[in-house]
């Protein structure tokens, strides 16, 4: 550590007794600190004339850590005042001939030290503590506030304010402490072998605790600010293994720890299989899996322990390795990783460092690791435990992008619970096909292994045999396994039961969590639960005891509470539940099993307080983001995960830090947004707000990932590809396919090229097909889907048993694509292959294959029906319902799938022969949706309304208009609330459901209610444009009213849509179309009504009916050349009526650049006198490039220049047509109109057309 020891020793005095020990004490401490790499500077026997220059030299260029030691005479000069005597200080003592110890602190701080320990070894030394700290506090409040960093100052006084000091005592004790650590027989967490450094506060506390003398008591005091490591810890061991705190306590006392490894028994078959696999040739993967408590970590931990030389020696010394026990051998494991809470990049970095492939925080990719391993030859062994507890959003990536590739170049031993990634896939599904899987739940000798283990741990407990039998019985019966056996035998070792007393069994804990809760209740430490709960909400290897744990425990408590002594007391009391590990040179602590985590982390509000407390620490320790290097390593690693879990408030903290220091905090913000997306996964299907929240976060994280890729911070582009894929998926889910298409195409190119990841390429191609289908480009969609099928086929062939679900999903999409193009034979073939594939998968693993099989059967039913196979279609859908019913019975969360399947079945049972079954299916769907409806989740209520509407339609078909009316009325009441809150998303549904209710009321002859319903909706609390929409569409049961009444409705709607800031041109277009349809029924009556209300008939109302088909054929012409030729052959398209029709079409499609471009070309002919060939020249010239749809500014400039050259005199200099600033050309057209009054009307019309298409040219 970068530190300096400055010793001032005054041994010789001119007017006071000499102190020969002072010089020796300075030399002793200089040697002790110098032995740890400190620079040393000493000042001997200073006098008043030379003290300041000698101190100036000693303090010059001081590093961040300063230990300042004064040994000599000291006298009390008043309350809280101490005078340090110099060599020439007179007798009697005069203040200006002495030195103020607070000045030493001031000098150290002002010369740059950030951690200062002042050691005063003199009589009455305690007198100076308060004064020195007051000075330091003033410095903290002024200088530090400006600099944004804390300065820690501690004062270690060799004697209290009323005591004399004995020379040599302090220096001797402190030097021994610095060289060797505490001699206490008690375990001290801050001197743990996992801590690389020791803080000043811990040095002072240890010295006071270690003090062996009577009559003189040292005193330590310090500023209440963050204390950082000051000296290297002499006990530090970078290779120290993870140990239970309880074992460390016993080891410190010299007792034999009841180490898990010592008592390990059984699992001989699995360990034998692992040992044989390790000894065998080649790379590969071995997965040890099983439920909670089955001993997975014990198995893989035993392999690691036998590999480590020191732990192996301890095990041999304690007889923990019998002659017949499988033994993988010393040095077998090259890298051991612990996955809990770890992200992909963190695990990859640890792996690379463990294999000596990368150092520090250098970025590295899995390809780098594989290339190095290939060049080295051989196959190192990598052990990874607790994979299922890794950072949830990265689980799939860790499995497929890290472990699977690694298994091609190394032996990878994994410990994990099955860990379901989604409803179809578990971690074991992903990893199992790569090698061997050992499922501890299926081990035949489990009961005997547990009995042997319990017997060995109980040892001499009275009636051990009976107790062991009962503990074993419960461990096996209730599924607690080895974990239950371990916890309960630990309790019995501390508090034995008398098995000769009736009912003794009731004293045994019923479960792991009840044993744990009982210990908490009996501890008498109310703060212990807060500390342990903070551990439960932690990530990674655990929390550091000093910088982080107390603050997070206080957050759990809801206020101040936890201090350093509380942490030590809790760790001592609950040591058998807490593991001490090492990370970044710090001891960290975590609960030893996930079941304890699950028990304590049950209150989301406590978790939120913990996460936001992490944010507060991050801001404080980084000085608002300006000093990221000062942040505790735990916060650097895991703050993003905590703040993402805290939701919007947590991400806001990271966003502010990223604004202050983008380089340091943008990666964390990206990671947090990614986590936020994953956490919203289950909500997005049921919540539009959650989906929009996820999209906003994905936009931001994609922007950040693109920035990192462009600046070289993420050279392999995999993060960018992942973010682009995610954002494209979300936009597609939200129906925003035009925004999604470019991102999905980018993802495809990334996965085809620099990232080269076929599974993700297949996924991106499927997304591309979905987008193209939604955008009305079915032929292109089919090409993408066919390629996705081909990629998935190749993957499934290369990895038998894998990628079948993905292949089936794409086949379903391809089937639908074929159907949309009328290729029913191909559609049916793809649907049948998808079902066959999923039948194979579900037969092998019902837990993962049944749900997608049900979805594929639904699609097969549609394709069979389209091909005329009605019986087969019905049978397929009935099978799907049966599957969904079974899934829902096993897991109520799957009731949604059953409800949807029942709605589909009701529709398929539409014929007269199946009406009763159809209604029953529909009624059951309503009952399920009613059960699922939760006011706290509005989308579940919205789905109830939709199913009620479907049920009403089904009842109407069956002639039950009374019940149909009741169902429809309820649906309308529900959906109206949604429409009032969000008209854009729900007005269509309200109109649809109101129409159904209107039809029901008409069938029942309740016309008054029908009219009242319509009036109530139209006069509701909606904007004018929304009321116009309801007038236009809510006509259920009223379509046969007189023409005059219907005209009044449409006219009112048109009035409501009058131009203004809230106008809706698309709805104006809909009213125009409805009016044209109404006029066609009785032109004379309509025209009379129009003239009486509005005056002359507009062009959009009176164009020839044959004009619309001509316009459509014009639009359908393939390419701009064909479009030009069609216009030249159809002069009716160059009339004012045609221009009005094009304007009307643009109302409904304001961003339809193709319509706009054709109208602009026509206006060049009709307004500016261009020929058709001249008008189309800019379009045809750009046809080989992006075209006007993508390059609107260039097209606007070209057209405007053409108009300018046409209108001006023939000899005027023609303007260039390559100026792409469209806004400038709009201004020029305005100027041109002013210069040519005879053409002003035409030019203004041209200008207005240029500016019409929704402003898109401005964005381009």
Secondary structure, 3 states (H helix, E strand, C coil): CCEEEEEEECCCCCCCCCCHHHHHHHHHHHHHHHCCCCEEEEEECCCCCCHHHHHHHHHCCCCCEEEEEEECCEEEEECCEEEEECCCCCCCCCHHHEEEHHHHHHHHHHCCCCEEEEEEECCCHHHHHHHHHHHHHHHHHHHHHHHCCCCEEEEEECCCCCCCCCCCHHHHHHHHHHHHCCCCCCCCHHHCCCCCEEEHHHHHHHHHHHCCCCCCCCEEEECCCCCCEEEECCCCCCCCCCEEHHHHHHHHCCCCCCCHHHHCCCCHHHHHHHHHHHHCCCCEEEEEECCCCCCHHHHHHHHHHHHCHHHHHHHHHCCCCCCCCCCCCCCCCCEEEECCCCCHHHHHHHHHHHCCCCCCCCCCCHHHHHHHHHHHCCCCEEEEECHHHCCHHHHHHHHHHHHHHHCCCCEEEEEECCCECCCCCEHHHHHHCCEEEEEHHHCCCHHHHHHHHHHHHHCCCCCHHHHHHHHHHHHHHCCCHHHHHHHHHHHHHHCCCCCCCCCHHHHCCCCHHHHHHHHHHHCCCHHHHHHHHHHHCCCCCCEEHHHHHHHHHHHHHCCCCCCHHHHHHHHHHCHHHEEEEEECCEEEEEECCHHHHHHHCCCHHHHHHHHHHHHHHHHHHCCCCCCHHHCCHHHHHHHHHHHHHCCHHHHHHHHHHHHHCHHHHHHHHHHHHHHHHHHCHHHHCCCHHHHHHHHHHHHHHHHHHHHHHHCCCCCCCHHHHHHHHHHHHHHHHCCCHHHHHHHHHHHHHHHHCCCCCHHHHHHHHHHHHHHHHHCCCHHHHHHHHHHHHHHHHHHHHHCCCCCHHHHHHHHHHHHHHHHHCCCHHHHHHHHHHHHHHHHHHHHHCHHHHHHHHHHHHHHHHHHHHHCCCHHHHHHHHHHHHHHHHHHHHHCHHHHHHHHHHHHHHHHHCCCHHHHHHHHHHHHHHHHHHHHHCECCEHHHHHHHHHHHHHHHHHHHHCCCHHHHHHHHHHHHHHHHHHHHHCHHHHHHHHHHHHHHHHHHHHHCCCHHHHHHHHHHHHCCCCCHHHHHHHHHHCCCCCCCCCHHHHHHHHHHHHHHCCCCCCCCHHHHHHHHHHHHHHHHHCHHHHHHHHHHHCCCCCHHHHCCCHHHHHHHHHHHCCCHHHHHHHHHHCHHHHCHHHHHHHHHHHHHCCCCHHHHHHHHHHHHHHHHCCCHHHHHHHHHHCCCCCCCCCCHHHHHHHHHHHHHHHHCCCCCCCCCCCCCCHHHHHHHHHHHHHHCHHHHHHHHHHHHHHCCCCCHHHHC
